[in-house]
Amino acid sequence: MGIAAWLGFLSLHGEENQVVVISPHWDGIQAETSRAFAAWHLKKYGSPGTVRWRQTSGGTSQIIRFLRSEFQAAPSAGVDVLYGGGVDPYLDLKKDGLLTRYDPPADILNQIPAELNGMHIYDPDHDWFGAALSGFGIITNERAREAAGLPVVKTWSDLTNPHLFNWIAGTDPRASGAVLAINEIILQAYGWDKGWAVLMEISGNTRNFVASSASSAVEVGVGDAAYGVAIDVYGQSQAGFYGPQNVSFVLPQGQTVITPDSIAILKNPPHPEMARRFLEFVLSRDGQLLWMMPKGSPGGSVRYVINRMSVWPSLYKELAGITPVTTDPFTMHSDFVYDNKLGSHRRGILSVLIGAWMIDTHDVMARTWKALNSPAMQKLSPEKQKALLAEFVAPPCSEAELLHLADTDWKDPIKRTALLNQWQNEALHRYKTQLAEIAPN
């Protein structure tokens, strides 16, 4: 953003009752939020509030890149609020001083616990807040599954079944913070070696990778794919639209985490007062009811199904038997403890490593996975079959090596590019070599 844009930013201060919001949330949430915020603002301040959504292509990762680029060019990005995208991007933006503190009214803040299972629901310094809670799980088109004679899937490892080949819709974790979080959860839930194997076999079964987890969930919803991994907001919206008997969404028991889906005021917001009011609405009872109430009911959405978990524990008991949200995250127990520090530490390098080994080379990788489960494989000795499969799923480096690279070579742009090329070449060499061993021509 140059001088002209910066002058435009200054002029925006004169625009009343408007807040500029950037968000990876899908259109339904944006539309329902705009409508509900306008009504709340009218009731409280005597005039409707307007949300102007700043549109960008892609998901959370692209939004963060856009914001950083804007802040490098000018003191403000011309955007008031970042809304959605998990919690890790907010930790990074806070570290870089790109967020603005907000202190909610006491009657609102008192309703929100500071932590859930050891994870902050809001920043202790009040730089960001969980606007809703998110779970990560598996979406299934039950009609497509039954028609194809495919199995019920309830855990991440269930998605590695070779019979699911070409039936999974995937998303590139370099473009989707939610899917990167799912990949990190799998790695931590199973351990590095086993977790990498699970990711490899799921990727082998994947028919395609898109840039948005919302898009892959839609592919499952319409039946172009039978399975996908998704954040609950996308899984529940598809189940709500098509009916749970047609599209289901499950949180793998003991293999997932509940995390905040956050909101924050950005540095130098063009409409600071409206930004504060927008956060007040989202965190208020009215804003939280919008997540929980059924479509068409008082306080709920009007046109789109949302069905999200609130950050207010009191609403789960109050709305029991009314809300379509069946999970109470404040009463859930799991022995799996997610290491948020570990996930944040390796997020950037992990997404590129997965991209190089499973997505950029996916055409050859999927053919290799298919060959590993083909009749040609059965002609080899059991020892050779076992060795080939172990080689296919073996991670390209140890967990300790990846963390070391994250602190060393990854910080150098030239070495980073060299690493990417090295990983792609190593992956292709492994897959092509295995293809030649299984079915030599």
URMOSUL-V416044 format. One record per residue. SS is DSSP state (H for helix, E for strand, C for the rest). OMEGA is omega in radians with two decimals (999 if undefined). BURIAL is + if it has 16 or more other C-alpha atoms within 10 Angstrom, else -. Layout:
SS:OMEGA:BURIAL / SS:OMEGA:BURIAL
This chain:
C:-3.11:+ / C:-3.08:- / H:-3.12:- / H:3.13:- / H:3.12:- / H:3.06:+ / H:3.08:- / H:3.09:- / H:-3.14:+ / H:-3.11:- / H:-3.13:- / H:3.14:+ / C:-3.11:- / C:-3.11:- / C:-3.05:- / C:3.00:- / C:3.12:+ / E:3.03:+ / E:-3.13:+ / E:-3.03:+ / E:3.03:+ / E:-2.96:+ / E:2.98:+ / C:-3.13:+ / C:-3.12:+ / C:-3.00:- / H:-3.11:- / H:3.11:+ / H:3.13:+ / H:-3.12:+ / H:-3.12:+ / H:3.10:+ / H:3.12:+ / H:-3.12:+ / H:-3.08:+ / H:3.12:+ / H:3.12:+ / H:-3.14:+ / H:3.12:+ / H:-3.13:+ / H:3.10:+ / H:-3.13:- / H:-3.04:- / H:-3.03:- / H:3.04:- / C:3.09:- / C:-3.11:- / C:3.03:+ / C:-3.08:+ / E:3.03:+ / E:3.03:+ / E:-3.08:- / E:3.09:+ / E:-3.02:- / C:3.00:- / C:3.08:- / C:3.09:- / C:-3.05:- / C:-3.02:+ / H:-3.09:+ / H:3.12:+ / H:3.11:+ / H:-3.13:+ / H:3.08:+ / H:3.11:- / H:-3.11:- / H:3.13:+ / H:3.12:- / H:3.13:- / H:-3.14:+ / H:3.07:+ / H:-3.08:- / H:-3.05:- / C:-3.14:- / C:-3.14:- / C:3.06:+ / C:-3.09:+ / C:-3.12:+ / C:-3.12:+ / C:-2.91:+ / E:2.92:+ / E:-2.98:+ / E:3.14:+ / C:3.11:+ / C:3.10:+ / C:-3.12:+ / C:-3.07:+ / H:3.11:+ / H:3.14:+ / H:3.08:+ / H:3.12:+ / H:-3.13:- / H:3.08:+ / H:-3.14:+ / H:-3.11:- / C:3.09:- / C:-3.06:- / C:3.09:+ / E:-3.14:+ / E:-3.13:+ / C:3.06:+ / C:3.11:+ / C:-3.14:- / C:3.01:+ / C:-3.06:- / H:-3.10:- / H:3.07:- / H:-3.08:- / H:-3.13:+ / C:3.14:- / C:-3.01:+ / E:3.09:+ / C:3.14:- / C:-3.07:+ / E:3.01:- / E:-3.11:+ / C:3.08:+ / C:-3.14:- / E:3.11:+ / E:3.00:+ / C:3.00:+ / E:-3.09:+ / C:3.13:+ / C:3.11:- / C:3.11:- / C:3.06:- / C:3.08:+ / C:-3.10:+ / E:2.95:+ / E:3.11:+ / E:3.08:+ / E:3.06:+ / E:-3.06:+ / E:2.98:+ / E:-3.10:+ / E:-3.05:+ / E:-3.01:+ / E:3.08:+ / E:-3.10:+ / E:2.96:+ / E:-3.02:+ / H:3.13:+ / H:3.12:+ / H:-3.14:+ / H:-3.11:+ / H:-3.13:- / H:-3.12:- / H:3.14:- / C:-3.10:- / C:-3.06:- / C:3.00:- / C:-3.10:- / C:-3.13:+ / C:-3.13:+ / C:3.11:+ / C:-3.09:+ / H:3.06:+ / H:-3.12:- / H:3.13:+ / H:-3.14:+ / C:-3.11:- / H:3.11:+ / H:3.14:- / H:-3.09:+ / C:3.10:+ / C:-3.12:+ / C:-3.11:+ / E:3.02:+ / E:-3.07:+ / E:3.10:+ / E:3.13:+ / C:-3.12:+ / C:3.07:+ / C:-3.13:+ / C:-3.06:+ / C:3.08:+ / H:-3.13:+ / H:-3.12:+ / H:3.04:+ / H:3.09:+ / H:3.10:+ / H:3.11:+ / H:3.12:+ / H:3.10:+ / H:3.14:+ / H:3.14:+ / H:-3.14:+ / H:-3.10:+ / H:-3.10:+ / H:-2.98:+ / C:-2.98:- / H:-3.04:+ / H:3.14:+ / H:3.13:+ / H:3.10:+ / H:3.11:+ / H:3.11:+ / H:3.12:+ / H:3.14:+ / H:-3.08:+ / H:3.03:+ / H:3.13:+ / H:3.08:+ / H:3.12:+ / H:-3.03:+ / E:-3.10:+ / E:-3.13:+ / E:3.08:+ / E:3.11:+ / E:-3.04:+ / C:-3.08:+ / C:3.11:+ / H:3.05:+ / H:-3.12:+ / H:-3.14:+ / H:3.08:+ / H:3.10:+ / H:3.10:+ / H:3.09:+ / H:-3.12:+ / H:-3.10:+ / H:3.08:- / C:3.05:+ / C:3.04:+ / C:-3.13:+ / C:-3.06:+ / E:3.01:+ / E:3.01:+ / E:-3.02:+ / E:2.91:+ / E:-3.00:+ / H:-3.10:+ / H:3.13:+ / H:3.11:+ / H:-3.12:+ / H:-3.14:+ / H:3.11:+ / H:3.10:+ / H:3.13:+ / H:-3.10:+ / H:-3.07:- / H:-3.08:- / C:-3.08:- / C:3.09:- / C:3.14:- / C:3.13:+ / E:-3.11:+ / E:3.07:+ / E:-3.07:+ / E:2.99:+ / C:-3.12:+ / C:-3.05:+ / C:3.13:- / C:-3.09:- / C:3.09:+ / C:3.12:+ / C:3.03:+ / E:-3.08:+ / E:3.08:+ / E:2.91:+ / E:-2.74:+ / E:3.10:+ / E:-3.14:+ / E:2.99:+ / E:-3.12:+ / E:3.12:+ / C:3.12:+ / C:-3.13:+ / C:3.13:+ / C:3.14:+ / C:-3.00:+ / H:-3.13:+ / H:3.12:- / H:3.07:+ / H:3.11:+ / H:3.12:+ / H:-3.14:+ / H:3.09:+ / H:3.10:+ / H:3.12:+ / H:-3.06:+ / H:-3.10:+ / H:-3.08:+ / C:3.08:+ / H:3.14:+ / H:-3.13:+ / H:-3.12:+ / H:3.06:+ / H:3.13:+ / H:3.09:+ / H:-2.85:+ / H:-3.04:+ / C:3.11:+ / C:3.06:+ / C:3.09:+ / C:3.13:- / C:3.12:- / C:-3.12:- / C:-3.12:+ / C:3.12:+ / C:-3.09:+ / C:-3.03:+ / C:-3.02:- / C:3.06:+ / C:-3.12:+ / C:3.07:+ / C:3.11:+ / C:-3.14:+ / E:-3.12:+ / C:3.02:+ / C:3.07:+ / E:3.12:+ / C:-3.06:+ / H:-3.06:- / H:-3.08:+ / H:3.08:+ / H:-3.12:- / H:-3.05:- / C:3.12:- / C:-3.09:- / C:3.14:- / C:-3.08:- / C:3.03:+ / C:3.11:+ / C:-3.02:+ / C:-3.13:- / C:3.01:- / C:-3.06:- / C:-3.10:+ / C:3.07:- / C:3.13:- / C:3.05:- / C:3.09:- / C:3.08:- / C:3.12:- / C:3.13:- / C:-3.12:+ / C:3.12:+ / C:-3.07:- / H:3.14:- / H:3.11:- / H:-3.14:- / H:-3.14:+ / H:-3.08:+ / H:-3.00:- / H:-3.02:+ / H:-3.07:+ / H:-3.09:- / H:-3.13:+ / H:-3.12:+ / H:3.14:+ / H:3.09:+ / H:3.10:+ / H:3.12:+ / H:-3.10:+ / H:-3.03:+ / H:-2.99:+ / H:-3.02:+ / H:3.13:+ / C:-3.12:+ / C:-2.94:+ / H:-3.10:+ / H:-3.14:- / H:-3.13:+ / H:-3.13:+ / H:3.10:+ / H:3.11:- / H:3.11:+ / H:3.11:+ / H:3.14:+ / H:3.13:+ / H:-3.14:+ / C:-3.09:- / C:3.06:- / H:3.14:- / H:3.13:- / H:-3.08:+ / H:3.12:- / C:3.14:- / C:3.13:- / C:3.11:- / H:3.14:- / H:-3.14:- / H:3.10:- / H:-3.13:+ / H:-3.12:- / H:-3.14:- / H:-3.14:+ / H:3.12:- / H:3.13:- / H:-3.11:- / H:-3.03:+ / H:-3.09:+ / C:3.11:+ / C:-3.11:+ / C:3.10:+ / C:3.09:- / C:3.11:- / H:3.13:- / H:3.12:- / H:3.14:- / H:3.13:+ / H:3.08:+ / H:3.12:- / H:3.13:+ / H:-3.11:+ / H:-3.06:- / C:-3.03:- / H:-3.05:- / H:-3.12:+ / H:3.11:- / C:-3.08:- / H:-3.12:- / H:3.11:- / H:3.11:- / H:3.11:+ / H:3.12:- / H:3.10:- / H:3.13:+ / H:3.13:+ / H:3.13:- / H:-3.12:- / H:3.13:+ / H:-3.13:+ / H:3.12:- / H:3.14:- / H:-3.13:+ / H:3.13:+ / H:-3.13:- / H:-3.08:- / H:-3.10:+ / H:3.11:- / H:3.13:- / H:3.10:+ / H:-3.13:+ / H:-3.14:- / H:-3.08:+ / H:-3.08:+ / C:-3.14:- / C:3.14:- / C:999:-
